[in-house]
């Protein structure tokens, strides 16, 4: 049982994380929406960022509700219902983040290969199809395997409340493995694109510094910031998946300090990744500053 002051601290950190995630992703939506209204068109990158921001706002809402439910002991059936929604929006957001990594890798990484050149030329046209394919792939379990998802959600939470329960162990393990395998697909795509971008940018930055022979090259600073951004993406993404595996394995008791810490780390990816996207994109950062300045002027 958590002490009262720990519950207050957990509620505080959950609220801060929720506000950061909603504000960062909401800002991305507003900036891209304003551009859509002004220019009456949206570039593929802005479309992908907008879809990712919408999925993450929904995810932050569900995570915040689950945090409140766990800390305040809301009824288990309500947790199960929202856990099914959580599985959908979490996987959808992971797919959008993976395609964003592929987009950046195709557009930025200096790789001389025919297949990579083909992807670079066509990635913009593929973005709407990737978004549609992600929606269909993520929605399929909710439509065709809704009963199994409900069973998995029920057993996950009942396992936390009744850790000594041993019924249907094989079915429970099979559902957990299927859950982790589905999440591993966008993880592999994200890791492949991010590592490829990381190594190519690192090699390119090293070559530019050696060519400059000690003189400062302005573009090297841009590459270093890009390297740090990609490295931050990797750390957040791996932490997100590791905590998802730990939580699904039920090795921590519900409302224990380690359980709440894993939930906090898990929710840091959708908020932290969006903040890095805003700070790392000059166009998005500039438009966000203009929007914030307009808001201050209107007060």
MOBEL-V217813 format. One record per backbone hydrogen bond with DSSP energy under -0.5 kcal/mol. NH is the residue of the N-H (numbers start at 0). CO is the residue of the C=O. If there is no record, write none. Layout:
nh={NH:NH}
co={CO:CO}
This chain:
nh={6:7:8:9:10:11:12:13:14:15:16:17:18:19:20:21:22:23:24:25:26:27:28:29:30:31:32:33:34:35:36:37:38:39:46:47:48:49:50:51:52:53:54:55:56:57:58:59:60:61:62:63:64:65:66:67:68:69:70:71:72:73:78:79:80:81:82:83:84:85:86:87:88:89:90:91:92:93:94:95:96:97:98:99:100:101:102:103:104:105:106:107:108:108:110:111:112:116:117:118:119:120:121:122:125:126:129:130:131:132:133:134:135:136:137:138:139:140:141:142:143:144:144:148:149:150:151:152:153:154:155:156:157:158:159:160:161:164:168:171:172:173:174:175:176:177:178:179:180:181:182:183:184:184:185:186:187:188:189:190:191:192:193:194:195:196:197:198:199:200:201:202:203:204:205:206:207:208:209:210:211:212:213:214:217:219:220:220:221:222:223:224:225:226:227:228:229:230:231:232:233:234:235:236:237:238:239:240:241:242:243:244:245:246:247:248:249:249:250:255:259:260:261:262:263:264:265:266:267:267:268:268:270:271:272:273:274:275:276:277:278:279:280:281:284:285:286:287:288:289:290:291:292:293:294:295:296:297:298:298}
co={2:3:4:5:6:7:8:9:10:11:12:13:14:15:16:17:18:19:20:21:22:23:24:25:26:27:28:29:30:31:32:33:34:35:42:43:44:45:46:47:48:49:50:51:52:53:54:55:56:57:58:59:60:61:62:63:64:65:66:67:68:68:74:75:76:77:78:79:80:81:82:83:84:85:86:87:88:89:90:91:92:93:94:95:96:97:98:99:100:101:102:103:103:104:108:109:110:112:113:114:115:116:117:118:121:122:125:126:127:128:129:130:131:132:133:134:135:136:137:138:139:139:140:144:145:146:147:148:149:150:151:152:153:154:155:156:157:161:165:167:168:169:170:171:172:173:174:175:176:177:178:179:180:181:181:182:183:184:185:186:187:188:189:190:191:192:193:194:195:196:197:198:199:200:201:202:203:204:205:206:207:208:208:211:215:216:216:217:217:218:219:220:221:222:223:224:225:226:227:228:229:230:231:232:233:234:235:236:237:238:239:240:241:242:243:244:245:246:245:252:255:256:257:258:259:260:261:262:263:264:264:265:266:267:268:269:270:271:272:273:274:275:276:279:280:281:282:283:284:285:286:287:288:289:290:291:292:293:294:295}
